[in-house]
Every structure is written in structure tokens, then in C-alpha cells.
Amino acid sequence: MLNENHQKITEASELLKSKNLTKRLLALETVSEIPIRETVALLIHSLQDTSWHVRECAAKSISKMGTMAVLPLLRLLKEGIWYTRVAAAEALGKIGDERAIPFLLEMLGDKNKSVCKAVREALLAIGSKDKEPLEKQEEWLGKLRQDWQSLPVSEKEQPAKISLCRIKKLRHLLRGIF
């Protein structure tokens, strides 16, 4: 099975180099069900593709990888052209891992409106796993933004240092509004 997965990943890697959109989409389909780190690397690479369709499929596939994709997505969130940041934010929203919250909050001030919109939607997706009404989601995001703005600058400069415990505590407090 391991050799079979490795072979699929190798084939997909070659297909992703093609200029042919159909071949690149086939590559994503091939690896989307193999939840290993090599697959995450290919999907991260695909999030940087110039085709919105490839990026969309890659974001959907990478969200199935769960928490193993979070750290590479956080790196991608700060890098590259605007559509790469949008794709990373969308994938983080689909995964729903609360560790992404401080990084997403930091990106709310991005100069690109599409990035800001994707980040906002990702934050709402993470904060409203139970499908609360839109007005409650907006309230949650507003309170989260206020808490973020009240942090000392030193903590904002290093979002990775904001502990998961702090995020969970904040989320627990904000859950009372739902």
C-alpha cells in the first residue's frame, strides 16, 4: 500500500507540472484520498496554481487532510500573491482548527480585499461550527476582533505564541452569546 501511494504521488507530481488543466485536476483527484505529508506538500503547491479551478479543488482536498495541513497553510497564508493567501484562508476555514485564529486575525488588515473577505469567512467558519445565525456569527467575529486589538503589540507580532488555551478560553466565553 505504501509503495502504491508513493507511486500515485509521483505520478501526480508529474501531472501537476503539465500546462493542461485536465491533467492537473486529475492529479489532485488522484492524491486527494492519500492523507500523508507528501500529499499535503503537493496540495500546498497546487494552492499556488494560476488556475482558480485547481486552487479550489486543492483547497477542498487539503481540508480533508485535517490538522496535518494547518502549519503549511499558515506559512502559505503570509506568502505569495493574493490568490495564494485567499486559497490558504479558505482551506483553513474548511479545516476549522482554532490554532489558525490568531494568524487569520493578523491577515484581516491585508491590503487585498479578496484576502480580507476570505480571512473573514474563514474566521466565521471556525467560530460557527454549529451553524449559528449570521447575526450571531458577526457578533462573535466582532468580539474576537476586539480581543485581538486589546492584545499587547508584542503578542500580535508573534501570533504563534498566543496559546491555544487562550483561544479556547476566548471561544468558550464568546459561545455564551449563541
C-alpha positions as a Markdown table, in Angstrom:
| # | Residue | x | y | z |
|---|---|---|---|---|
| 1 | Met | 0.0 | 0.0 | 0.0 |
| 2 | Leu | 2.8 | 2.4 | 0.9 |
| 3 | Asn | 4.5 | 1.8 | -2.5 |
| 4 | Glu | 1.2 | 2.2 | -4.3 |
| 5 | Asn | 0.7 | 5.6 | -2.5 |
| 6 | His | 4.2 | 6.7 | -3.3 |
| 7 | Gln | 3.7 | 5.8 | -7.0 |
| 8 | Lys | 0.4 | 7.7 | -7.1 |
| 9 | Ile | 2.1 | 10.7 | -5.5 |
| 10 | Thr | 5.0 | 10.6 | -8.0 |
| 11 | Glu | 2.6 | 10.3 | -10.9 |
| 12 | Ala | 0.5 | 13.2 | -9.6 |
| 13 | Ser | 3.6 | 15.3 | -9.1 |
| 14 | Glu | 4.4 | 14.9 | -12.8 |
| 15 | Leu | 0.9 | 15.7 | -13.9 |
| 16 | Leu | 0.9 | 18.9 | -11.8 |
| 17 | Lys | 3.7 | 20.2 | -13.9 |
| 18 | Ser | 1.5 | 20.0 | -17.0 |
| 19 | Lys | 0.1 | 23.1 | -18.7 |
| 20 | Asn | -3.0 | 21.0 | -19.3 |
| 21 | Leu | -5.7 | 21.9 | -16.8 |
| 22 | Thr | -7.4 | 18.5 | -17.0 |
| 23 | Lys | -4.2 | 16.7 | -16.1 |
| 24 | Arg | -3.6 | 18.9 | -13.1 |
| 25 | Leu | -7.1 | 18.3 | -11.9 |
| 26 | Leu | -6.7 | 14.6 | -12.4 |
| 27 | Ala | -3.5 | 14.8 | -10.3 |
| 28 | Leu | -5.4 | 16.4 | -7.5 |
| 29 | Glu | -8.1 | 13.8 | -7.7 |
| 30 | Thr | -5.5 | 11.0 | -7.6 |
| 31 | Val | -3.9 | 12.2 | -4.4 |
| 32 | Ser | -6.9 | 13.7 | -2.5 |
| 33 | Glu | -7.6 | 10.4 | -0.7 |
| 34 | Ile | -4.0 | 9.8 | 0.5 |
| 35 | Pro | -3.6 | 11.5 | 3.9 |
| 36 | Ile | 0.2 | 11.7 | 4.2 |
| 37 | Arg | 2.6 | 14.6 | 4.4 |
| 38 | Glu | 3.8 | 14.2 | 0.8 |
| 39 | Thr | 0.2 | 14.7 | -0.4 |
| 40 | Val | -0.1 | 17.8 | 1.7 |
| 41 | Ala | 3.0 | 19.2 | 0.0 |
| 42 | Leu | 1.5 | 18.6 | -3.4 |
| 43 | Leu | -1.8 | 20.2 | -2.4 |
| 44 | Ile | 0.0 | 23.2 | -0.9 |
| 45 | His | 1.9 | 23.6 | -4.2 |
| 46 | Ser | -1.5 | 23.4 | -6.1 |
| 47 | Leu | -2.9 | 26.2 | -4.0 |
| 48 | Gln | -0.4 | 28.4 | -5.7 |
| 49 | Asp | -1.6 | 27.4 | -9.2 |
| 50 | Thr | -2.7 | 30.2 | -11.6 |
| 51 | Ser | -5.9 | 28.4 | -12.3 |
| 52 | Trp | -8.7 | 29.2 | -9.8 |
| 53 | His | -10.3 | 25.8 | -10.5 |
| 54 | Val | -7.1 | 24.0 | -9.5 |
| 55 | Arg | -6.8 | 26.1 | -6.3 |
| 56 | Glu | -10.4 | 25.4 | -5.5 |
| 57 | Cys | -10.0 | 21.7 | -5.9 |
| 58 | Ala | -6.8 | 21.7 | -3.9 |
| 59 | Ala | -8.4 | 23.7 | -1.0 |
| 60 | Lys | -11.2 | 21.2 | -0.9 |
| 61 | Ser | -8.8 | 18.2 | -0.9 |
| 62 | Ile | -6.4 | 19.7 | 1.6 |
| 63 | Ser | -9.2 | 20.4 | 4.0 |
| 64 | Lys | -9.7 | 16.6 | 4.2 |
| 65 | Met | -6.1 | 16.3 | 5.5 |
| 66 | Gly | -7.2 | 17.9 | 8.7 |
| 67 | Thr | -4.7 | 19.2 | 11.2 |
| 68 | Met | -1.6 | 17.9 | 9.4 |
| 69 | Ala | -2.2 | 20.6 | 6.8 |
| 70 | Val | -2.6 | 23.6 | 9.2 |
| 71 | Leu | 1.1 | 24.6 | 9.7 |
| 72 | Pro | 1.9 | 24.6 | 5.9 |
| 73 | Leu | -1.3 | 26.5 | 5.3 |
| 74 | Leu | -0.3 | 29.1 | 7.9 |
| 75 | Arg | 3.0 | 29.6 | 6.2 |
| 76 | Leu | 1.3 | 30.0 | 2.9 |
| 77 | Leu | -1.2 | 32.4 | 4.3 |
| 78 | Lys | 1.6 | 35.0 | 4.7 |
| 79 | Glu | 3.3 | 34.3 | 1.4 |
| 80 | Gly | 2.8 | 34.8 | -2.3 |
| 81 | Ile | 0.3 | 36.5 | -4.4 |
| 82 | Trp | -3.1 | 37.4 | -3.2 |
| 83 | Tyr | -4.9 | 34.3 | -4.6 |
| 84 | Thr | -2.5 | 32.1 | -2.8 |
| 85 | Arg | -3.4 | 33.8 | 0.5 |
| 86 | Val | -7.1 | 33.5 | -0.4 |
| 87 | Ala | -6.8 | 29.8 | -1.1 |
| 88 | Ala | -4.9 | 29.2 | 2.2 |
| 89 | Ala | -7.5 | 31.1 | 4.2 |
| 90 | Glu | -10.4 | 29.2 | 2.6 |
| 91 | Ala | -8.7 | 25.9 | 3.4 |
| 92 | Leu | -8.0 | 26.9 | 7.0 |
| 93 | Gly | -11.7 | 27.8 | 7.3 |
| 94 | Lys | -12.8 | 24.4 | 6.0 |
| 95 | Ile | -10.4 | 22.6 | 8.4 |
| 96 | Gly | -11.7 | 24.7 | 11.3 |
| 97 | Asp | -8.6 | 24.4 | 13.5 |
| 98 | Glu | -8.7 | 27.1 | 16.2 |
| 99 | Arg | -4.9 | 27.4 | 16.1 |
| 100 | Ala | -5.4 | 29.4 | 12.9 |
| 101 | Ile | -7.4 | 32.2 | 14.6 |
| 102 | Pro | -4.5 | 34.5 | 15.6 |
| 103 | Phe | -2.9 | 34.2 | 12.1 |
| 104 | Leu | -6.2 | 34.9 | 10.4 |
| 105 | Leu | -6.8 | 37.9 | 12.6 |
| 106 | Glu | -3.5 | 39.2 | 11.6 |
| 107 | Met | -4.5 | 38.9 | 8.0 |
| 108 | Leu | -7.7 | 40.9 | 8.4 |
| 109 | Gly | -5.7 | 44.0 | 7.6 |
| 110 | Asp | -4.3 | 42.6 | 4.3 |
| 111 | Lys | -4.3 | 45.3 | 1.5 |
| 112 | Asn | -6.2 | 43.0 | -0.9 |
| 113 | Lys | -10.0 | 43.0 | -0.4 |
| 114 | Ser | -10.3 | 39.4 | -1.6 |
| 115 | Val | -7.9 | 38.2 | 1.0 |
| 116 | Cys | -9.7 | 40.1 | 3.8 |
| 117 | Lys | -13.0 | 38.6 | 2.7 |
| 118 | Ala | -11.6 | 35.1 | 2.6 |
| 119 | Val | -10.0 | 35.6 | 6.0 |
| 120 | Arg | -13.2 | 36.9 | 7.5 |
| 121 | Glu | -15.2 | 33.9 | 6.1 |
| 122 | Ala | -12.6 | 31.5 | 7.5 |
| 123 | Leu | -12.8 | 33.1 | 10.9 |
| 124 | Leu | -16.6 | 32.8 | 10.8 |
| 125 | Ala | -16.4 | 29.2 | 9.7 |
| 126 | Ile | -14.1 | 28.4 | 12.6 |
| 127 | Gly | -16.2 | 30.3 | 15.1 |
| 128 | Ser | -19.5 | 29.0 | 14.0 |
| 129 | Lys | -19.1 | 25.3 | 13.7 |
| 130 | Asp | -22.6 | 24.8 | 14.8 |
| 131 | Lys | -24.2 | 26.9 | 12.1 |
| 132 | Glu | -25.3 | 29.8 | 14.3 |
| 133 | Pro | -27.4 | 32.6 | 12.7 |
| 134 | Leu | -25.5 | 35.2 | 10.7 |
| 135 | Glu | -26.0 | 38.0 | 13.2 |
| 136 | Lys | -24.5 | 35.8 | 16.0 |
| 137 | Gln | -21.6 | 35.0 | 13.7 |
| 138 | Glu | -21.0 | 38.7 | 13.1 |
| 139 | Glu | -21.1 | 39.3 | 16.9 |
| 140 | Trp | -18.6 | 36.6 | 17.5 |
| 141 | Leu | -16.2 | 38.0 | 14.9 |
| 142 | Gly | -16.6 | 41.5 | 16.4 |
| 143 | Lys | -15.8 | 40.3 | 19.9 |
| 144 | Leu | -12.9 | 38.3 | 18.6 |
| 145 | Arg | -11.5 | 41.3 | 16.8 |
| 146 | Gln | -11.9 | 43.5 | 19.9 |
| 147 | Asp | -10.0 | 40.9 | 22.0 |
| 148 | Trp | -7.2 | 40.8 | 19.3 |
| 149 | Gln | -6.9 | 44.6 | 19.2 |
| 150 | Ser | -6.6 | 44.7 | 23.0 |
| 151 | Leu | -3.6 | 42.4 | 23.0 |
| 152 | Pro | -0.2 | 44.0 | 23.6 |
| 153 | Val | 1.8 | 44.7 | 20.4 |
| 154 | Ser | 4.4 | 42.1 | 21.4 |
| 155 | Glu | 1.8 | 39.3 | 21.3 |
| 156 | Lys | 0.4 | 40.5 | 18.0 |
| 157 | Glu | 3.8 | 40.4 | 16.4 |
| 158 | Gln | 4.2 | 36.7 | 17.3 |
| 159 | Pro | 0.8 | 35.1 | 16.8 |
| 160 | Ala | 2.2 | 31.6 | 17.2 |
| 161 | Lys | 2.9 | 32.5 | 20.9 |
| 162 | Ile | -0.8 | 33.1 | 21.6 |
| 163 | Ser | -1.6 | 29.9 | 23.4 |
| 164 | Leu | -4.3 | 27.5 | 22.3 |
| 165 | Cys | -5.6 | 27.7 | 25.9 |
| 166 | Arg | -6.2 | 31.5 | 25.4 |
| 167 | Ile | -8.0 | 30.9 | 22.2 |
| 168 | Lys | -10.2 | 28.1 | 23.7 |
| 169 | Lys | -11.0 | 30.4 | 26.7 |
| 170 | Leu | -12.0 | 33.2 | 24.4 |
| 171 | Arg | -14.1 | 30.9 | 22.3 |
| 172 | His | -15.8 | 29.5 | 25.4 |
| 173 | Leu | -16.6 | 33.0 | 26.7 |
| 174 | Leu | -17.9 | 34.0 | 23.3 |
| 175 | Arg | -20.0 | 30.9 | 23.0 |
| 176 | Gly | -22.3 | 32.4 | 25.6 |
| 177 | Ile | -23.6 | 34.8 | 23.0 |
| 178 | Phe | -25.1 | 32.0 | 21.0 |
